Amino acid sequence: MGLQDTPRANRPHIGLFGNRNAGKSSLLNAITGQAKSLVSPVEGTTTDLVYQTFELERLGPVVFIDTAGLDDTGPLGTLRVEKTRQAVDTMDLAILVLTGPMKEELSWFQWLQEKKVPILPVLNQCDRMENVPAVQAYLSQQLGGLPVFPVSAKTGEQIPQLRQAIAQALPDDFWELTITGSLAQPGDLVLLVMPQDLQAPKGRLILPQVQTMRELLDKRCSVMSCTADCLEATLEALRIPPKLIITDSQVFPSVWKAKPAESLLTSFSILFAGYKGDIQTFLHGAKAIASLTENSTVLIAEACAHAPTTEDIGREKIPRLLRQRVGQGLSFTFLRGNDFPQDLSPYDLIIHCGACMFNRRHVIHRIAQANAQGIPISNYGVVLAYLTGILDQVSHT
């Protein structure tokens, strides 16, 4: 995959954490060879998260996230530290930038461990130190024996080796998880049914469609595509039935009726439920619909912010179908982007979008948060399949 081919949500998220003036921004610029993070001797120069994409040798496309200082102070500093804390939920690897004895860094190290984020401690500014091995040994002892990697962002010392260490620190199976999983194999014929409604950008396909199509081509599958109104004509034109049909959730019922008996059926949203989250949790969560009453409240969580339309799945179609089943008194709360409450107790069910704009760790964190509070959580495609009565027939693994 090339740098421009991989959406940011599909890249490993690597965060740089450390105190003000620990050299996080300088280190990021040294790693990427791009002076995109502002560098200054003034403490607290980085006041917001800085995202920088990069092609890391032996690993591929990644996104680095430069954060504000862990020791930031004052009302604004407290807000910046909180934003850094929230960003941890999206991190696949944390680079903890150290320059000497630890204070705030040690508590953050312990907290990152609790959050199960892999940590790579880096001793920066080694060009200023007289006895680097001694400092390394001292810091490693404080970190429970975890090795500390020495570098100098200023001179470039050990930067190539650090790039290799980053690649080795990420989980080995990061790239093994695929959108279509075992549903599509090389040589399979796959039909994509893609309604081009008001939600689709004019002249373009939506991101889940593009990503799925690219993966199928990489798998050496034969890919056909059509809109829902052309499905029957497309099937008639094919010499053999497709092994798999992938459709938009909103046309599940009509596609199910028209599909050949031997063809598997799934949706983009269901595929992303497994790719970005936990499909089994989402399947279980959909069954909570049977327990909803007119006094219940449902949280609809959308990863991206967009102006809702009359065709909107999350804001119009799912609420309408649920009210038809449960009653008009059923209440809904709608949240977009990174907005997600810590306290989920007011809700009887959470329904999440396909999360094409989030990385997997972000979604898994939300699922864990819901599970810890005993709130069922599901996904657009899974819920629509349940409401249309075909969830048991739809393929999801």
Backbone torsions as a table, in degrees:
resi	resn	phi	psi	omega
1	MET	NA	136.3	178.7
2	GLY	-88.6	167.6	-177.5
3	LEU	-57.6	-40.9	-176.6
4	GLN	-86.0	-8.0	-175.3
5	ASP	-90.4	-18.0	-172.0
6	THR	-106.6	116.4	177.4
7	PRO	-60.0	149.8	-177.3
8	ARG	-58.0	-33.9	-178.5
9	ALA	-65.9	-19.8	-179.1
10	ASN	-97.2	-0.2	179.8
11	ARG	-91.7	148.2	170.2
12	PRO	-58.1	134.5	179.2
13	HIS	-98.1	118.3	-175.6
14	ILE	-118.6	113.6	-176.9
15	GLY	-99.1	143.3	174.1
16	LEU	-105.1	121.2	-177.2
17	PHE	-120.8	145.1	178.3
18	GLY	168.6	171.6	179.2
19	ASN	-71.5	167.5	175.3
20	ARG	-59.2	137.9	179.3
21	ASN	63.4	23.5	171.9
22	ALA	-78.5	-10.0	178.5
23	GLY	92.6	25.8	-179.4
24	LYS	-61.4	-47.8	-177.9
25	SER	-66.1	-41.3	177.5
26	SER	-62.9	-39.9	179.7
27	LEU	-65.7	-42.1	178.6
28	LEU	-62.3	-43.0	177.9
29	ASN	-62.5	-36.7	179.6
30	ALA	-69.6	-40.9	-179.3
31	ILE	-63.4	-45.1	-174.2
32	THR	-90.4	-16.0	-176.3
33	GLY	68.4	23.4	-179.0
34	GLN	-132.7	124.5	-178.3
35	ALA	-85.8	68.7	-178.5
36	LYS	-100.4	-24.9	176.6
37	SER	-89.7	128.6	-176.9
38	LEU	-65.7	129.9	-178.8
39	VAL	-115.2	133.4	-179.3
40	SER	-157.8	148.1	175.2
41	PRO	-71.4	-10.3	179.3
42	VAL	-76.0	128.9	-178.9
43	GLU	-64.2	142.2	174.8
44	GLY	78.9	25.6	179.8
45	THR	-62.8	-41.9	177.4
46	THR	-80.3	108.8	-175.6
47	THR	-106.7	-9.4	179.2
48	ASP	-142.6	165.5	178.9
49	LEU	-66.4	134.7	178.3
50	VAL	-115.7	119.4	-178.8
51	TYR	-99.8	131.4	-178.8
52	GLN	-137.4	118.8	179.2
53	THR	-84.2	151.7	-175.2
54	PHE	-160.7	151.5	175.4
55	GLU	-101.6	104.9	-175.3
56	LEU	-92.3	124.9	-178.6
57	GLU	-56.7	136.7	179.3
58	ARG	75.7	-6.9	-179.6
59	LEU	-122.3	-45.2	-178.7
60	GLY	110.9	-155.0	-175.1
61	PRO	-72.6	129.4	178.6
62	VAL	-133.1	169.5	171.3
63	VAL	-128.4	124.5	174.9
64	PHE	-92.7	145.3	-179.5
65	ILE	-126.6	112.5	178.2
66	ASP	-88.5	126.1	-174.5
67	THR	-111.3	166.1	176.7
68	ALA	-71.7	164.9	-178.0
69	GLY	-63.6	136.8	179.6
70	LEU	-65.9	-24.1	-177.6
71	ASP	-99.8	18.7	180.0
72	ASP	-61.1	147.7	-175.0
73	THR	-128.9	173.4	179.2
74	GLY	81.5	171.0	-178.5
75	PRO	-57.9	-46.2	179.4
76	LEU	-69.1	-37.4	178.8
77	GLY	-62.9	-38.9	178.1
78	THR	-62.5	-40.5	178.1
79	LEU	-65.6	-39.6	-179.9
80	ARG	-66.9	-39.5	178.5
81	VAL	-65.8	-38.0	178.5
82	GLU	-65.1	-38.1	177.2
83	LYS	-64.8	-38.2	175.7
84	THR	-63.5	-41.8	179.8
85	ARG	-62.1	-41.4	179.3
86	GLN	-64.7	-34.2	-177.7
87	ALA	-66.8	-21.3	-179.1
88	VAL	-58.8	-30.6	-178.6
89	ASP	-64.0	-14.9	-179.2
90	THR	-104.4	-1.6	-170.4
91	MET	-84.5	131.4	171.6
92	ASP	-93.1	-18.2	177.5
93	LEU	-156.3	138.0	176.6
94	ALA	-113.5	122.1	172.2
95	ILE	-94.2	112.9	-179.2
96	LEU	-94.0	108.5	-173.7
97	VAL	-88.9	119.8	-175.8
98	LEU	-118.3	153.2	175.7
99	THR	-133.5	1.4	-178.5
100	GLY	166.0	-156.3	-179.5
101	PRO	-51.2	139.3	-173.4
102	MET	-94.9	144.4	171.6
103	LYS	-125.7	-89.1	178.7
104	GLU	-60.7	-32.9	-176.1
105	GLU	-61.5	-35.1	-177.5
106	LEU	-67.4	-42.5	178.4
107	SER	-66.3	-35.8	177.0
108	TRP	-68.9	-38.1	176.7
109	PHE	-58.0	-45.7	-179.8
110	GLN	-65.5	-38.9	-179.6
111	TRP	-69.0	-40.1	176.9
112	LEU	-62.2	-37.5	176.5
113	GLN	-63.6	-42.0	177.7
114	GLU	-61.5	-34.4	179.8
115	LYS	-82.1	0.2	178.5
116	LYS	60.4	37.3	175.4
117	VAL	-95.2	123.6	175.9
118	PRO	-57.4	140.0	-174.5
119	ILE	-123.2	133.6	174.0
120	LEU	-119.1	100.7	178.4
121	PRO	-73.5	132.5	-178.5
122	VAL	-126.8	125.7	176.2
123	LEU	-92.1	105.9	-177.7
124	ASN	-93.4	168.6	177.1
125	GLN	63.8	34.4	-178.9
126	CYS	-66.0	-19.9	178.7
127	ASP	-66.5	-16.2	-179.7
128	ARG	-95.8	-5.6	-171.1
129	MET	-102.1	145.8	-179.4
130	GLU	-86.8	-39.1	-175.8
131	ASN	-128.9	78.5	-176.2
132	VAL	-61.1	-45.8	-179.4
133	PRO	-57.0	-38.3	-179.9
134	ALA	-66.4	-41.6	178.0
135	VAL	-64.9	-42.5	176.8
136	GLN	-56.2	-49.4	-177.0
137	ALA	-62.7	-40.5	-179.8
138	TYR	-64.2	-47.2	-178.9
139	LEU	-66.9	-39.9	179.0
140	SER	-61.5	-38.8	177.8
141	GLN	-62.4	-41.5	178.3
142	GLN	-65.5	-27.0	-177.7
143	LEU	-97.0	23.6	175.4
144	GLY	71.6	24.5	177.8
145	GLY	92.3	1.3	178.7
146	LEU	-66.8	130.3	-179.0
147	PRO	-61.2	143.8	179.1
148	VAL	-112.4	126.8	-173.8
149	PHE	-93.5	119.4	-177.8
150	PRO	-87.9	133.9	177.8
151	VAL	-146.0	169.1	169.3
152	SER	-133.8	109.9	177.3
153	ALA	-64.8	-28.8	-177.0
154	LYS	-71.2	-46.0	-176.4
155	THR	-95.2	-15.4	-177.4
156	GLY	86.1	3.3	-179.6
157	GLU	-61.0	128.3	176.3
158	GLN	70.0	6.6	-179.5
159	ILE	-65.2	-45.2	176.6
160	PRO	-58.8	-39.0	178.6
161	GLN	-67.7	-33.0	178.0
162	LEU	-65.6	-39.6	177.2
163	ARG	-57.8	-42.0	178.4
164	GLN	-65.9	-38.6	-179.9
165	ALA	-65.3	-36.8	177.7
166	ILE	-62.6	-45.2	179.9
167	ALA	-61.3	-37.7	-179.1
168	GLN	-75.3	-24.6	-175.8
169	ALA	-78.9	-22.8	179.2
170	LEU	-76.1	152.8	178.8
171	PRO	-55.9	138.5	-177.2
172	ASP	-63.1	-28.5	-174.0
173	ASP	-96.7	17.6	-174.4
174	PHE	-56.3	-42.4	-175.5
175	TRP	-89.7	-1.3	-175.9
176	GLU	-77.0	-27.7	179.9
177	LEU	-72.1	127.1	-178.5
178	THR	-119.8	164.5	-178.4
179	ILE	-68.1	-48.4	-174.2
180	THR	-91.9	-8.6	175.9
181	GLY	53.3	-131.3	-178.7
182	SER	-88.0	0.3	-178.5
183	LEU	-69.8	-27.2	-178.5
184	ALA	-127.6	129.7	-179.8
185	GLN	-122.5	161.2	178.2
186	PRO	-51.9	133.9	179.5
187	GLY	91.3	-12.4	179.1
188	ASP	-69.4	147.8	171.8
189	LEU	-94.4	122.4	-177.5
190	VAL	-121.5	130.9	179.1
191	LEU	-107.8	125.7	177.6
192	LEU	-102.9	120.6	177.2
193	VAL	-103.2	111.8	-168.3
194	MET	-128.8	92.4	175.8
195	PRO	-60.3	135.1	178.6
196	GLN	-104.2	79.9	-176.2
197	ASP	-95.9	-163.8	-175.6
198	LEU	-67.6	-19.1	-178.9
199	GLN	-80.5	-19.4	-179.5
200	ALA	-79.1	128.7	177.9
201	PRO	-58.6	138.3	-177.4
202	LYS	-59.7	127.4	178.2
203	GLY	80.1	4.3	-177.4
204	ARG	-138.7	163.8	170.8
205	LEU	-95.0	156.0	177.1
206	ILE	-76.4	158.4	-170.3
207	LEU	-56.5	-45.9	179.7
208	PRO	-59.1	-35.6	178.1
209	GLN	-65.6	-43.9	-179.5
210	VAL	-63.8	-46.3	-178.0
211	GLN	-64.6	-41.2	-180.0
212	THR	-65.9	-42.6	179.5
213	MET	-62.9	-42.4	179.5
214	ARG	-63.3	-42.1	-180.0
215	GLU	-64.4	-41.8	179.3
216	LEU	-62.2	-39.2	176.9
217	LEU	-66.3	-39.3	177.1
218	ASP	-64.1	-31.7	177.8
219	LYS	-77.9	-2.3	-178.0
220	ARG	65.9	37.7	171.9
221	CYS	-87.6	157.2	170.1
222	SER	-90.3	126.3	-172.2
223	VAL	-118.2	126.0	172.2
224	MET	-115.3	154.1	178.2
225	SER	-143.0	151.0	177.6
226	CYS	-159.6	167.6	171.2
227	THR	-88.8	166.2	-173.6
228	ALA	-61.5	-36.0	-177.4
229	ASP	-72.8	-13.8	179.0
230	CYS	-105.3	9.5	-174.2
231	LEU	-60.5	-50.5	-176.0
232	GLU	-62.8	-41.4	178.6
233	ALA	-64.8	-37.6	179.2
234	THR	-66.6	-43.3	178.9
235	LEU	-62.5	-39.1	179.4
236	GLU	-66.5	-30.3	-178.3
237	ALA	-78.1	-16.2	-178.0
238	LEU	-82.2	140.0	178.8
239	ARG	-70.8	-35.8	178.2
240	ILE	-129.3	154.2	177.1
241	PRO	-66.4	146.8	177.6
242	PRO	-67.1	144.8	175.6
243	LYS	-65.0	-37.4	-175.4
244	LEU	-140.9	139.3	172.3
245	ILE	-117.4	127.1	177.3
246	ILE	-115.1	127.4	-174.6
247	THR	-132.4	169.2	171.5
248	ASP	-74.6	142.6	-175.2
249	SER	-57.8	-34.0	-172.6
250	GLN	-69.5	-17.3	179.0
251	VAL	-112.0	22.3	177.0
252	PHE	-47.3	-55.3	-173.1
253	PRO	-59.3	-45.1	-177.3
254	SER	-69.3	-37.2	178.8
255	VAL	-69.1	-39.2	178.9
256	TRP	-60.1	-41.2	-178.9
257	LYS	-68.0	-32.7	-174.1
258	ALA	-92.0	-16.7	-171.4
259	LYS	-71.6	149.7	173.2
260	PRO	-63.9	148.6	-176.6
261	ALA	-60.0	-33.7	-176.1
262	GLU	-83.5	-6.5	-178.8
263	SER	-87.9	133.7	173.0
264	LEU	-75.7	150.7	178.8
265	LEU	-128.2	134.9	171.9
266	THR	-148.9	-177.4	179.8
267	SER	-128.4	160.7	176.0
268	PHE	-59.0	-41.1	-177.1
269	SER	-67.1	-40.3	177.8
270	ILE	-66.6	-41.1	176.6
271	LEU	-59.4	-42.5	-179.9
272	PHE	-72.5	-23.0	175.2
273	ALA	-61.3	-38.5	177.5
274	GLY	-82.6	-33.6	-177.9
275	TYR	-72.1	-39.1	-176.5
276	LYS	-103.1	-14.2	-174.8
277	GLY	-141.1	-137.9	-177.5
278	ASP	-128.6	102.1	-173.8
279	ILE	-62.4	-36.7	-179.0
280	GLN	-65.4	-40.0	176.7
281	THR	-63.6	-41.3	179.4
282	PHE	-65.9	-38.9	177.6
283	LEU	-63.2	-44.3	178.1
284	HIS	-64.7	-40.1	-178.5
285	GLY	-63.7	-35.4	-179.2
286	ALA	-61.4	-30.7	-178.8
287	LYS	-68.0	-16.6	177.4
288	ALA	-68.2	-14.9	177.8
289	ILE	-58.0	-35.0	-178.6
290	ALA	-63.3	-21.0	-177.9
291	SER	-97.9	-3.1	-179.0
292	LEU	-70.5	148.2	175.5
293	THR	-128.7	177.8	179.1
294	GLU	-67.8	-12.4	176.9
295	ASN	-93.7	1.5	-177.6
296	SER	-82.8	159.7	176.1
297	THR	-127.6	131.7	-178.5
298	VAL	-113.2	132.4	175.3
299	LEU	-96.0	122.4	174.8
300	ILE	-102.3	116.8	-176.8
301	ALA	-109.8	121.5	179.3
302	GLU	-112.1	134.9	-179.2
303	ALA	-74.8	-34.4	-177.2
304	CYS	-112.5	154.7	178.3
305	ALA	-97.1	124.7	176.7
306	HIS	-149.3	157.4	179.1
307	ALA	-73.3	120.4	-178.8
308	PRO	-65.0	146.2	179.1
309	THR	-123.7	176.9	177.7
310	THR	-66.6	-16.1	179.6
311	GLU	-98.6	3.5	-173.0
312	ASP	-63.7	126.3	-177.2
313	ILE	-68.4	-49.4	-174.2
314	GLY	-74.4	-35.0	-174.2
315	ARG	-98.1	-16.3	-177.4
316	GLU	-123.0	-57.3	-169.9
317	LYS	-70.7	-50.1	-179.3
318	ILE	-63.7	-46.9	176.3
319	PRO	-58.1	-40.2	-179.6
320	ARG	-64.3	-45.0	179.6
321	LEU	-65.2	-39.5	179.6
322	LEU	-67.0	-40.4	178.9
323	ARG	-67.6	-33.4	176.3
324	GLN	-63.7	-33.1	-178.6
325	ARG	-87.0	-42.3	-172.3
326	VAL	-94.1	-42.1	-175.8
327	GLY	139.8	154.5	-175.5
328	GLN	-68.5	-16.2	-179.5
329	GLY	-78.4	-8.3	-179.9
330	LEU	-59.5	130.2	-175.8
331	SER	-100.8	151.9	179.4
332	PHE	-132.3	143.9	170.0
333	THR	-120.3	132.9	-177.2
334	PHE	-114.7	127.2	178.2
335	LEU	-127.2	147.4	-178.5
336	ARG	-124.3	155.9	172.8
337	GLY	61.1	-135.2	-175.9
338	ASN	-82.8	-2.6	178.2
339	ASP	-69.3	118.9	178.1
340	PHE	-157.7	119.4	-173.1
341	PRO	-68.8	145.8	174.3
342	GLN	-69.7	-38.7	179.8
343	ASP	-96.3	112.0	-178.3
344	LEU	-101.4	5.6	-175.2
345	SER	-61.7	-25.9	178.4
346	PRO	-69.7	-7.4	-172.3
347	TYR	-110.7	144.0	178.5
348	ASP	-97.4	-15.4	178.8
349	LEU	-161.7	141.1	173.9
350	ILE	-114.3	130.5	176.5
351	ILE	-119.1	116.4	-175.8
352	HIS	-101.2	150.1	175.2
353	CYS	-72.4	-177.4	-180.0
354	GLY	-68.4	-12.9	173.3
355	ALA	61.7	37.8	178.8
356	CYS	-67.0	-19.4	-179.8
357	MET	-93.2	-4.5	178.7
358	PHE	-106.8	152.8	169.7
359	ASN	-83.5	165.6	-172.0
360	ARG	-63.0	-38.7	-177.6
361	ARG	-61.5	-36.0	179.2
362	HIS	-61.6	-45.2	-179.5
363	VAL	-69.0	-42.6	179.8
364	ILE	-59.9	-36.8	177.3
365	HIS	-62.7	-43.2	179.5
366	ARG	-64.5	-38.9	177.7
367	ILE	-63.3	-44.8	179.4
368	ALA	-62.1	-39.3	178.9
369	GLN	-63.3	-43.0	178.5
370	ALA	-66.0	-44.1	180.0
371	ASN	-62.3	-40.1	-178.9
372	ALA	-63.6	-28.8	-179.1
373	GLN	-99.9	4.5	175.9
374	GLY	71.9	26.8	-179.7
375	ILE	-104.3	121.2	179.3
376	PRO	-64.3	142.5	-179.7
377	ILE	-133.7	139.3	179.3
378	SER	-139.7	-163.2	-168.7
379	ASN	-138.8	151.2	-177.9
380	TYR	-46.9	-56.3	-174.2
381	GLY	-64.5	-40.7	179.4
382	VAL	-64.0	-43.9	180.0
383	VAL	-63.7	-43.6	179.8
384	LEU	-64.9	-38.4	176.6
385	ALA	-64.6	-37.6	178.1
386	TYR	-66.1	-46.4	-176.6
387	LEU	-67.6	-27.1	178.6
388	THR	-93.3	1.8	172.6
389	GLY	79.3	16.9	-177.2
390	ILE	-121.3	16.6	-177.1
391	LEU	-60.2	-37.2	-178.4
392	ASP	-70.6	-18.8	-179.0
393	GLN	-96.2	-14.0	-175.7
394	VAL	-83.4	135.7	-179.5
395	SER	-81.8	139.7	-178.4
396	HIS	-142.3	8.4	177.2
397	THR	-132.9	NA	NA
